[in-house]
């Protein structure tokens, strides 16, 4: 994925000093679970994304076990 390739290239430059490594890294506009998980693995700490909110509005929270459709029959 192009976004994760860019983040992987960028993060070593962002973390050049000890002071930079101790500050949180924020990423804007992340759009899906794959990119969120990939960005976390490269050192991104926080996100600004409409993706989880959009899922929540449609009854699909993200859990550590994956998506949960709470509008389905067993949760409704």
PyMOL Python script that loads the backbone (N, CA, C, O; Angstrom):
from pymol import cmd

cmd.read_pdbstr("""\
ATOM      1  N   UNK A   1       0.843  -1.184   0.000  1.00  0.00           N
ATOM      2  CA  UNK A   1       0.000   0.000   0.000  1.00  0.00           C
ATOM      3  C   UNK A   1       0.885   1.243   0.000  1.00  0.00           C
ATOM      4  O   UNK A   1       1.875   1.312   0.729  1.00  0.00           O
ATOM      5  N   UNK A   2       0.528   2.197  -0.804  1.00  0.00           N
ATOM      6  CA  UNK A   2       1.319   3.409  -0.990  1.00  0.00           C
ATOM      7  C   UNK A   2       1.460   4.230   0.292  1.00  0.00           C
ATOM      8  O   UNK A   2       2.541   4.744   0.583  1.00  0.00           O
ATOM      9  N   UNK A   3       0.375   4.356   1.058  1.00  0.00           N
ATOM     10  CA  UNK A   3       0.422   5.139   2.295  1.00  0.00           C
ATOM     11  C   UNK A   3       1.415   4.533   3.285  1.00  0.00           C
ATOM     12  O   UNK A   3       2.236   5.247   3.860  1.00  0.00           O
ATOM     13  N   UNK A   4       1.339   3.228   3.480  1.00  0.00           N
ATOM     14  CA  UNK A   4       2.232   2.576   4.440  1.00  0.00           C
ATOM     15  C   UNK A   4       3.687   2.635   3.971  1.00  0.00           C
ATOM     16  O   UNK A   4       4.600   2.732   4.792  1.00  0.00           O
ATOM     17  N   UNK A   5       3.901   2.579   2.677  1.00  0.00           N
ATOM     18  CA  UNK A   5       5.258   2.712   2.138  1.00  0.00           C
ATOM     19  C   UNK A   5       5.806   4.107   2.452  1.00  0.00           C
ATOM     20  O   UNK A   5       6.963   4.255   2.844  1.00  0.00           O
ATOM     21  N   UNK A   6       4.970   5.115   2.278  1.00  0.00           N
ATOM     22  CA  UNK A   6       5.383   6.490   2.573  1.00  0.00           C
ATOM     23  C   UNK A   6       5.667   6.674   4.061  1.00  0.00           C
ATOM     24  O   UNK A   6       6.673   7.283   4.427  1.00  0.00           O
ATOM     25  N   UNK A   7       4.801   6.160   4.911  1.00  0.00           N
ATOM     26  CA  UNK A   7       5.017   6.282   6.363  1.00  0.00           C
ATOM     27  C   UNK A   7       6.296   5.566   6.770  1.00  0.00           C
ATOM     28  O   UNK A   7       7.075   6.087   7.568  1.00  0.00           O
ATOM     29  N   UNK A   8       6.513   4.371   6.224  1.00  0.00           N
ATOM     30  CA  UNK A   8       7.739   3.628   6.527  1.00  0.00           C
ATOM     31  C   UNK A   8       8.996   4.378   6.123  1.00  0.00           C
ATOM     32  O   UNK A   8      10.014   4.285   6.808  1.00  0.00           O
ATOM     33  N   UNK A   9       8.945   5.112   5.036  1.00  0.00           N
ATOM     34  CA  UNK A   9      10.074   5.917   4.581  1.00  0.00           C
ATOM     35  C   UNK A   9      10.257   7.149   5.468  1.00  0.00           C
ATOM     36  O   UNK A   9      11.384   7.558   5.748  1.00  0.00           O
ATOM     37  N   UNK A  10       9.137   7.740   5.909  1.00  0.00           N
ATOM     38  CA  UNK A  10       9.159   9.002   6.634  1.00  0.00           C
ATOM     39  C   UNK A  10       9.525   8.851   8.116  1.00  0.00           C
ATOM     40  O   UNK A  10      10.261   9.680   8.650  1.00  0.00           O
ATOM     41  N   UNK A  11       9.029   7.821   8.776  1.00  0.00           N
ATOM     42  CA  UNK A  11       9.171   7.723  10.233  1.00  0.00           C
ATOM     43  C   UNK A  11      10.617   7.738  10.737  1.00  0.00           C
ATOM     44  O   UNK A  11      10.872   8.365  11.765  1.00  0.00           O
ATOM     45  N   UNK A  12      11.572   7.089  10.075  1.00  0.00           N
ATOM     46  CA  UNK A  12      12.956   7.203  10.576  1.00  0.00           C
ATOM     47  C   UNK A  12      13.472   8.644  10.597  1.00  0.00           C
ATOM     48  O   UNK A  12      14.270   9.000  11.464  1.00  0.00           O
ATOM     49  N   UNK A  13      13.030   9.466   9.660  1.00  0.00           N
ATOM     50  CA  UNK A  13      13.454  10.870   9.640  1.00  0.00           C
ATOM     51  C   UNK A  13      12.753  11.661  10.743  1.00  0.00           C
ATOM     52  O   UNK A  13      13.337  12.587  11.306  1.00  0.00           O
ATOM     53  N   UNK A  14      11.514  11.305  11.053  1.00  0.00           N
ATOM     54  CA  UNK A  14      10.758  11.988  12.099  1.00  0.00           C
ATOM     55  C   UNK A  14      11.353  11.667  13.472  1.00  0.00           C
ATOM     56  O   UNK A  14      11.341  12.510  14.368  1.00  0.00           O
ATOM     57  N   UNK A  15      11.868  10.462  13.633  1.00  0.00           N
ATOM     58  CA  UNK A  15      12.400  10.011  14.925  1.00  0.00           C
ATOM     59  C   UNK A  15      13.914  10.131  15.043  1.00  0.00           C
ATOM     60  O   UNK A  15      14.543   9.299  15.696  1.00  0.00           O
ATOM     61  N   UNK A  16      14.510  11.144  14.428  1.00  0.00           N
ATOM     62  CA  UNK A  16      15.962  11.250  14.423  1.00  0.00           C
ATOM     63  C   UNK A  16      16.553  11.551  15.795  1.00  0.00           C
ATOM     64  O   UNK A  16      17.653  11.083  16.090  1.00  0.00           O
ATOM     65  N   UNK A  17      15.868  12.311  16.642  1.00  0.00           N
ATOM     66  CA  UNK A  17      16.410  12.667  17.950  1.00  0.00           C
ATOM     67  C   UNK A  17      15.586  12.026  19.065  1.00  0.00           C
ATOM     68  O   UNK A  17      14.437  11.640  18.850  1.00  0.00           O
ATOM     69  N   UNK A  18      16.166  11.917  20.232  1.00  0.00           N
ATOM     70  CA  UNK A  18      15.467  11.355  21.393  1.00  0.00           C
ATOM     71  C   UNK A  18      14.224  12.169  21.716  1.00  0.00           C
ATOM     72  O   UNK A  18      13.189  11.605  22.071  1.00  0.00           O
ATOM     73  N   UNK A  19      14.316  13.495  21.597  1.00  0.00           N
ATOM     74  CA  UNK A  19      13.163  14.358  21.867  1.00  0.00           C
ATOM     75  C   UNK A  19      12.021  14.041  20.906  1.00  0.00           C
ATOM     76  O   UNK A  19      10.863  13.997  21.320  1.00  0.00           O
ATOM     77  N   UNK A  20      12.328  13.822  19.638  1.00  0.00           N
ATOM     78  CA  UNK A  20      11.288  13.488  18.666  1.00  0.00           C
ATOM     79  C   UNK A  20      10.673  12.125  18.954  1.00  0.00           C
ATOM     80  O   UNK A  20       9.473  11.937  18.754  1.00  0.00           O
ATOM     81  N   UNK A  21      11.473  11.173  19.420  1.00  0.00           N
ATOM     82  CA  UNK A  21      10.960   9.827  19.708  1.00  0.00           C
ATOM     83  C   UNK A  21      10.002   9.808  20.890  1.00  0.00           C
ATOM     84  O   UNK A  21       9.164   8.912  20.985  1.00  0.00           O
ATOM     85  N   UNK A  22      10.112  10.783  21.795  1.00  0.00           N
ATOM     86  CA  UNK A  22       9.256  10.789  22.979  1.00  0.00           C
ATOM     87  C   UNK A  22       7.932  11.522  22.755  1.00  0.00           C
ATOM     88  O   UNK A  22       7.047  11.475  23.609  1.00  0.00           O
ATOM     89  N   UNK A  23       7.793  12.190  21.628  1.00  0.00           N
ATOM     90  CA  UNK A  23       6.548  12.907  21.328  1.00  0.00           C
ATOM     91  C   UNK A  23       5.607  11.994  20.540  1.00  0.00           C
ATOM     92  O   UNK A  23       6.062  11.161  19.758  1.00  0.00           O
ATOM     93  N   UNK A  24       4.301  12.149  20.744  1.00  0.00           N
ATOM     94  CA  UNK A  24       3.360  11.318  19.970  1.00  0.00           C
ATOM     95  C   UNK A  24       3.368  11.699  18.489  1.00  0.00           C
ATOM     96  O   UNK A  24       3.595  12.854  18.131  1.00  0.00           O
ATOM     97  N   UNK A  25       3.118  10.714  17.649  1.00  0.00           N
ATOM     98  CA  UNK A  25       3.050  10.921  16.203  1.00  0.00           C
ATOM     99  C   UNK A  25       1.602  10.785  15.765  1.00  0.00           C
ATOM    100  O   UNK A  25       0.969   9.756  16.003  1.00  0.00           O
ATOM    101  N   UNK A  26       1.081  11.821  15.128  1.00  0.00           N
ATOM    102  CA  UNK A  26      -0.324  11.890  14.740  1.00  0.00           C
ATOM    103  C   UNK A  26      -0.445  11.831  13.219  1.00  0.00           C
ATOM    104  O   UNK A  26       0.322  12.481  12.509  1.00  0.00           O
ATOM    105  N   UNK A  27      -1.407  11.053  12.716  1.00  0.00           N
ATOM    106  CA  UNK A  27      -1.617  10.920  11.278  1.00  0.00           C
ATOM    107  C   UNK A  27      -3.045  11.322  10.940  1.00  0.00           C
ATOM    108  O   UNK A  27      -3.993  10.852  11.569  1.00  0.00           O
ATOM    109  N   UNK A  28      -3.194  12.180   9.959  1.00  0.00           N
ATOM    110  CA  UNK A  28      -4.509  12.659   9.525  1.00  0.00           C
ATOM    111  C   UNK A  28      -5.024  11.859   8.335  1.00  0.00           C
ATOM    112  O   UNK A  28      -4.246  11.441   7.477  1.00  0.00           O
ATOM    113  N   UNK A  29      -6.326  11.648   8.285  1.00  0.00           N
ATOM    114  CA  UNK A  29      -6.980  11.126   7.094  1.00  0.00           C
ATOM    115  C   UNK A  29      -6.830   9.655   6.815  1.00  0.00           C
ATOM    116  O   UNK A  29      -6.949   9.234   5.664  1.00  0.00           O
ATOM    117  N   UNK A  30      -6.575   8.867   7.821  1.00  0.00           N
ATOM    118  CA  UNK A  30      -6.449   7.416   7.610  1.00  0.00           C
ATOM    119  C   UNK A  30      -7.838   6.870   7.274  1.00  0.00           C
ATOM    120  O   UNK A  30      -8.828   7.338   7.837  1.00  0.00           O
ATOM    121  N   UNK A  31      -7.934   5.901   6.376  1.00  0.00           N
ATOM    122  CA  UNK A  31      -9.239   5.577   5.819  1.00  0.00           C
ATOM    123  C   UNK A  31      -9.726   4.141   6.023  1.00  0.00           C
ATOM    124  O   UNK A  31     -10.871   3.843   5.683  1.00  0.00           O
ATOM    125  N   UNK A  32      -8.913   3.257   6.557  1.00  0.00           N
ATOM    126  CA  UNK A  32      -9.395   1.883   6.718  1.00  0.00           C
ATOM    127  C   UNK A  32      -8.573   1.132   7.764  1.00  0.00           C
ATOM    128  O   UNK A  32      -7.517   1.596   8.193  1.00  0.00           O
ATOM    129  N   UNK A  33      -9.076  -0.030   8.164  1.00  0.00           N
ATOM    130  CA  UNK A  33      -8.435  -0.819   9.218  1.00  0.00           C
ATOM    131  C   UNK A  33      -7.011  -1.220   8.856  1.00  0.00           C
ATOM    132  O   UNK A  33      -6.116  -1.145   9.697  1.00  0.00           O
ATOM    133  N   UNK A  34      -6.795  -1.639   7.630  1.00  0.00           N
ATOM    134  CA  UNK A  34      -5.468  -2.094   7.204  1.00  0.00           C
ATOM    135  C   UNK A  34      -4.441  -0.980   7.382  1.00  0.00           C
ATOM    136  O   UNK A  34      -3.342  -1.230   7.876  1.00  0.00           O
ATOM    137  N   UNK A  35      -4.782   0.241   6.988  1.00  0.00           N
ATOM    138  CA  UNK A  35      -3.849   1.357   7.133  1.00  0.00           C
ATOM    139  C   UNK A  35      -3.669   1.768   8.591  1.00  0.00           C
ATOM    140  O   UNK A  35      -2.574   2.168   8.987  1.00  0.00           O
ATOM    141  N   UNK A  36      -4.721   1.674   9.390  1.00  0.00           N
ATOM    142  CA  UNK A  36      -4.590   1.986  10.818  1.00  0.00           C
ATOM    143  C   UNK A  36      -3.610   1.019  11.465  1.00  0.00           C
ATOM    144  O   UNK A  36      -2.679   1.447  12.148  1.00  0.00           O
ATOM    145  N   UNK A  37      -3.806  -0.271  11.259  1.00  0.00           N
ATOM    146  CA  UNK A  37      -2.920  -1.276  11.852  1.00  0.00           C
ATOM    147  C   UNK A  37      -1.496  -1.149  11.319  1.00  0.00           C
ATOM    148  O   UNK A  37      -0.534  -1.274  12.077  1.00  0.00           O
ATOM    149  N   UNK A  38      -1.362  -0.905  10.031  1.00  0.00           N
ATOM    150  CA  UNK A  38      -0.030  -0.737   9.451  1.00  0.00           C
ATOM    151  C   UNK A  38       0.674   0.489   9.987  1.00  0.00           C
ATOM    152  O   UNK A  38       1.877   0.449  10.245  1.00  0.00           O
ATOM    153  N   UNK A  39      -0.059   1.582  10.160  1.00  0.00           N
ATOM    154  CA  UNK A  39       0.540   2.815  10.671  1.00  0.00           C
ATOM    155  C   UNK A  39       0.980   2.651  12.127  1.00  0.00           C
ATOM    156  O   UNK A  39       2.031   3.160  12.516  1.00  0.00           O
ATOM    157  N   UNK A  40       0.193   1.951  12.925  1.00  0.00           N
ATOM    158  CA  UNK A  40       0.576   1.695  14.321  1.00  0.00           C
ATOM    159  C   UNK A  40       1.895   0.936  14.364  1.00  0.00           C
ATOM    160  O   UNK A  40       2.756   1.237  15.190  1.00  0.00           O
ATOM    161  N   UNK A  41       2.059  -0.034  13.491  1.00  0.00           N
ATOM    162  CA  UNK A  41       3.285  -0.839  13.494  1.00  0.00           C
ATOM    163  C   UNK A  41       4.513  -0.030  13.077  1.00  0.00           C
ATOM    164  O   UNK A  41       5.639  -0.459  13.330  1.00  0.00           O
ATOM    165  N   UNK A  42       4.323   1.127  12.445  1.00  0.00           N
ATOM    166  CA  UNK A  42       5.458   1.980  12.067  1.00  0.00           C
ATOM    167  C   UNK A  42       5.741   3.071  13.087  1.00  0.00           C
ATOM    168  O   UNK A  42       6.702   3.824  12.930  1.00  0.00           O
ATOM    169  N   UNK A  43       4.913   3.172  14.141  1.00  0.00           N
ATOM    170  CA  UNK A  43       5.171   4.155  15.192  1.00  0.00           C
ATOM    171  C   UNK A  43       4.171   5.284  15.290  1.00  0.00           C
ATOM    172  O   UNK A  43       4.376   6.208  16.077  1.00  0.00           O
ATOM    173  N   UNK A  44       3.095   5.248  14.520  1.00  0.00           N
ATOM    174  CA  UNK A  44       2.062   6.272  14.629  1.00  0.00           C
ATOM    175  C   UNK A  44       1.248   6.000  15.890  1.00  0.00           C
ATOM    176  O   UNK A  44       0.858   4.861  16.147  1.00  0.00           O
ATOM    177  N   UNK A  45       0.992   7.044  16.676  1.00  0.00           N
ATOM    178  CA  UNK A  45       0.311   6.888  17.964  1.00  0.00           C
ATOM    179  C   UNK A  45      -1.168   7.255  17.934  1.00  0.00           C
ATOM    180  O   UNK A  45      -1.985   6.577  18.556  1.00  0.00           O
ATOM    181  N   UNK A  46      -1.519   8.317  17.220  1.00  0.00           N
ATOM    182  CA  UNK A  46      -2.906   8.785  17.205  1.00  0.00           C
ATOM    183  C   UNK A  46      -3.325   9.101  15.772  1.00  0.00           C
ATOM    184  O   UNK A  46      -2.491   9.320  14.893  1.00  0.00           O
ATOM    185  N   UNK A  47      -4.644   9.119  15.561  1.00  0.00           N
ATOM    186  CA  UNK A  47      -5.191   9.302  14.218  1.00  0.00           C
ATOM    187  C   UNK A  47      -6.340  10.301  14.244  1.00  0.00           C
ATOM    188  O   UNK A  47      -6.995  10.494  15.268  1.00  0.00           O
ATOM    189  N   UNK A  48      -6.565  10.920  13.115  1.00  0.00           N
ATOM    190  CA  UNK A  48      -7.749  11.735  12.888  1.00  0.00           C
ATOM    191  C   UNK A  48      -8.400  11.136  11.660  1.00  0.00           C
ATOM    192  O   UNK A  48      -7.916  11.301  10.540  1.00  0.00           O
ATOM    193  N   UNK A  49      -9.508  10.436  11.882  1.00  0.00           N
ATOM    194  CA  UNK A  49     -10.126   9.710  10.781  1.00  0.00           C
ATOM    195  C   UNK A  49     -11.630   9.672  10.958  1.00  0.00           C
ATOM    196  O   UNK A  49     -12.131   9.570  12.078  1.00  0.00           O
ATOM    197  N   UNK A  50     -12.344   9.755   9.855  1.00  0.00           N
ATOM    198  CA  UNK A  50     -13.799   9.613   9.918  1.00  0.00           C
ATOM    199  C   UNK A  50     -14.201   8.136   9.847  1.00  0.00           C
ATOM    200  O   UNK A  50     -15.367   7.810  10.069  1.00  0.00           O
ATOM    201  N   UNK A  51     -13.276   7.256   9.548  1.00  0.00           N
ATOM    202  CA  UNK A  51     -13.584   5.842   9.342  1.00  0.00           C
ATOM    203  C   UNK A  51     -14.257   5.174  10.558  1.00  0.00           C
ATOM    204  O   UNK A  51     -15.331   4.594  10.394  1.00  0.00           O
ATOM    205  N   UNK A  52     -13.675   5.229  11.767  1.00  0.00           N
ATOM    206  CA  UNK A  52     -14.339   4.589  12.911  1.00  0.00           C
ATOM    207  C   UNK A  52     -15.695   5.225  13.233  1.00  0.00           C
ATOM    208  O   UNK A  52     -16.630   4.529  13.630  1.00  0.00           O
ATOM    209  N   UNK A  53     -15.800   6.535  13.063  1.00  0.00           N
ATOM    210  CA  UNK A  53     -17.069   7.223  13.314  1.00  0.00           C
ATOM    211  C   UNK A  53     -18.132   6.758  12.326  1.00  0.00           C
ATOM    212  O   UNK A  53     -19.271   6.492  12.708  1.00  0.00           O
ATOM    213  N   UNK A  54     -17.760   6.663  11.072  1.00  0.00           N
ATOM    214  CA  UNK A  54     -18.694   6.216  10.044  1.00  0.00           C
ATOM    215  C   UNK A  54     -19.169   4.782  10.345  1.00  0.00           C
ATOM    216  O   UNK A  54     -20.355   4.477  10.227  1.00  0.00           O
ATOM    217  N   UNK A  55     -18.238   3.920  10.731  1.00  0.00           N
ATOM    218  CA  UNK A  55     -18.629   2.551  11.093  1.00  0.00           C
ATOM    219  C   UNK A  55     -19.564   2.552  12.301  1.00  0.00           C
ATOM    220  O   UNK A  55     -20.553   1.819  12.327  1.00  0.00           O
ATOM    221  N   UNK A  56     -19.250   3.373  13.292  1.00  0.00           N
ATOM    222  CA  UNK A  56     -20.080   3.455  14.489  1.00  0.00           C
ATOM    223  C   UNK A  56     -21.496   3.914  14.189  1.00  0.00           C
ATOM    224  O   UNK A  56     -22.455   3.403  14.768  1.00  0.00           O
ATOM    225  N   UNK A  57     -21.629   4.867  13.295  1.00  0.00           N
ATOM    226  CA  UNK A  57     -22.962   5.346  12.914  1.00  0.00           C
ATOM    227  C   UNK A  57     -23.790   4.243  12.264  1.00  0.00           C
ATOM    228  O   UNK A  57     -25.020   4.282  12.291  1.00  0.00           O
ATOM    229  N   UNK A  58     -23.115   3.274  11.689  1.00  0.00           N
ATOM    230  CA  UNK A  58     -23.808   2.177  11.022  1.00  0.00           C
ATOM    231  C   UNK A  58     -23.850   0.910  11.881  1.00  0.00           C
ATOM    232  O   UNK A  58     -24.167  -0.173  11.387  1.00  0.00           O
ATOM    233  N   UNK A  59     -23.526   1.056  13.177  1.00  0.00           N
ATOM    234  CA  UNK A  59     -23.628  -0.075  14.095  1.00  0.00           C
ATOM    235  C   UNK A  59     -22.523  -1.091  13.958  1.00  0.00           C
ATOM    236  O   UNK A  59     -22.750  -2.282  14.171  1.00  0.00           O
ATOM    237  N   UNK A  60     -21.321  -0.645  13.604  1.00  0.00           N
ATOM    238  CA  UNK A  60     -20.207  -1.569  13.434  1.00  0.00           C
ATOM    239  C   UNK A  60     -18.977  -1.060  14.181  1.00  0.00           C
ATOM    240  O   UNK A  60     -18.101  -0.456  13.564  1.00  0.00           O
ATOM    241  N   UNK A  61     -18.888  -1.288  15.499  1.00  0.00           N
ATOM    242  CA  UNK A  61     -17.690  -0.857  16.224  1.00  0.00           C
ATOM    243  C   UNK A  61     -16.500  -1.768  15.893  1.00  0.00           C
ATOM    244  O   UNK A  61     -16.667  -2.934  15.537  1.00  0.00           O
ATOM    245  N   UNK A  62     -15.304  -1.201  16.022  1.00  0.00           N
ATOM    246  CA  UNK A  62     -14.085  -1.981  15.854  1.00  0.00           C
ATOM    247  C   UNK A  62     -13.649  -2.488  17.224  1.00  0.00           C
ATOM    248  O   UNK A  62     -13.586  -1.712  18.178  1.00  0.00           O
ATOM    249  N   UNK A  63     -13.355  -3.755  17.332  1.00  0.00           N
ATOM    250  CA  UNK A  63     -12.877  -4.343  18.591  1.00  0.00           C
ATOM    251  C   UNK A  63     -11.519  -4.979  18.349  1.00  0.00           C
ATOM    252  O   UNK A  63     -11.071  -5.078  17.207  1.00  0.00           O
ATOM    253  N   UNK A  64     -10.872  -5.406  19.406  1.00  0.00           N
ATOM    254  CA  UNK A  64      -9.581  -6.070  19.213  1.00  0.00           C
ATOM    255  C   UNK A  64      -9.743  -7.411  18.503  1.00  0.00           C
ATOM    256  O   UNK A  64      -8.757  -8.002  18.063  1.00  0.00           O
ATOM    257  N   UNK A  65     -10.974  -7.893  18.388  1.00  0.00           N
ATOM    258  CA  UNK A  65     -11.252  -9.141  17.680  1.00  0.00           C
ATOM    259  C   UNK A  65     -11.756  -8.900  16.261  1.00  0.00           C
ATOM    260  O   UNK A  65     -12.095  -9.851  15.556  1.00  0.00           O
ATOM    261  N   UNK A  66     -11.809  -7.640  15.834  1.00  0.00           N
ATOM    262  CA  UNK A  66     -12.295  -7.283  14.509  1.00  0.00           C
ATOM    263  C   UNK A  66     -13.602  -6.519  14.592  1.00  0.00           C
ATOM    264  O   UNK A  66     -13.985  -6.037  15.658  1.00  0.00           O
ATOM    265  N   UNK A  67     -14.282  -6.411  13.465  1.00  0.00           N
ATOM    266  CA  UNK A  67     -15.557  -5.695  13.419  1.00  0.00           C
ATOM    267  C   UNK A  67     -16.649  -6.488  14.118  1.00  0.00           C
ATOM    268  O   UNK A  67     -16.651  -7.719  14.113  1.00  0.00           O
ATOM    269  N   UNK A  68     -17.576  -5.751  14.719  1.00  0.00           N
ATOM    270  CA  UNK A  68     -18.729  -6.362  15.359  1.00  0.00           C
ATOM    271  C   UNK A  68     -19.969  -5.648  14.842  1.00  0.00           C
ATOM    272  O   UNK A  68     -20.125  -4.445  15.051  1.00  0.00           O
ATOM    273  N   UNK A  69     -20.844  -6.373  14.176  1.00  0.00           N
ATOM    274  CA  UNK A  69     -22.062  -5.773  13.625  1.00  0.00           C
ATOM    275  C   UNK A  69     -23.163  -5.879  14.679  1.00  0.00           C
ATOM    276  O   UNK A  69     -23.819  -6.913  14.806  1.00  0.00           O
ATOM    277  N   UNK A  70     -23.360  -4.783  15.443  1.00  0.00           N
ATOM    278  CA  UNK A  70     -24.331  -4.829  16.537  1.00  0.00           C
ATOM    279  C   UNK A  70     -25.766  -4.624  16.062  1.00  0.00           C
ATOM    280  O   UNK A  70     -26.697  -4.669  16.866  1.00  0.00           O
ATOM    281  N   UNK A  71     -25.950  -4.400  14.770  1.00  0.00           N
ATOM    282  CA  UNK A  71     -27.313  -4.315  14.238  1.00  0.00           C
ATOM    283  C   UNK A  71     -27.793  -5.670  13.742  1.00  0.00           C
ATOM    284  O   UNK A  71     -28.926  -5.792  13.277  1.00  0.00           O
ATOM    285  N   UNK A  72     -26.945  -6.689  13.835  1.00  0.00           N
ATOM    286  CA  UNK A  72     -27.364  -8.022  13.416  1.00  0.00           C
ATOM    287  C   UNK A  72     -28.325  -8.592  14.450  1.00  0.00           C
ATOM    288  O   UNK A  72     -28.417  -8.070  15.561  1.00  0.00           O
ATOM    289  N   UNK A  73     -29.034  -9.646  14.102  1.00  0.00           N
ATOM    290  CA  UNK A  73     -30.059 -10.221  14.944  1.00  0.00           C
ATOM    291  C   UNK A  73     -29.611 -10.591  16.343  1.00  0.00           C
ATOM    292  O   UNK A  73     -30.360 -10.377  17.296  1.00  0.00           O
ATOM    293  N   UNK A  74     -28.418 -11.138  16.498  1.00  0.00           N
ATOM    294  CA  UNK A  74     -28.005 -11.590  17.826  1.00  0.00           C
ATOM    295  C   UNK A  74     -27.639 -10.446  18.760  1.00  0.00           C
ATOM    296  O   UNK A  74     -27.573 -10.657  19.971  1.00  0.00           O
ATOM    297  N   UNK A  75     -27.397  -9.233  18.242  1.00  0.00           N
ATOM    298  CA  UNK A  75     -27.047  -8.077  19.076  1.00  0.00           C
ATOM    299  C   UNK A  75     -28.177  -7.033  19.128  1.00  0.00           C
ATOM    300  O   UNK A  75     -28.158  -6.150  19.985  1.00  0.00           O
ATOM    301  N   UNK A  76     -29.133  -7.127  18.243  1.00  0.00           N
ATOM    302  CA  UNK A  76     -30.170  -6.096  18.156  1.00  0.00           C
ATOM    303  C   UNK A  76     -31.186  -6.204  19.275  1.00  0.00           C
ATOM    304  O   UNK A  76     -32.121  -5.406  19.338  1.00  0.00           O
TER     305      UNK A  76
END
""", "prot")
cmd.dss("prot")
cmd.show_as("cartoon", "prot")
cmd.util.cbc("prot")
cmd.orient("prot")
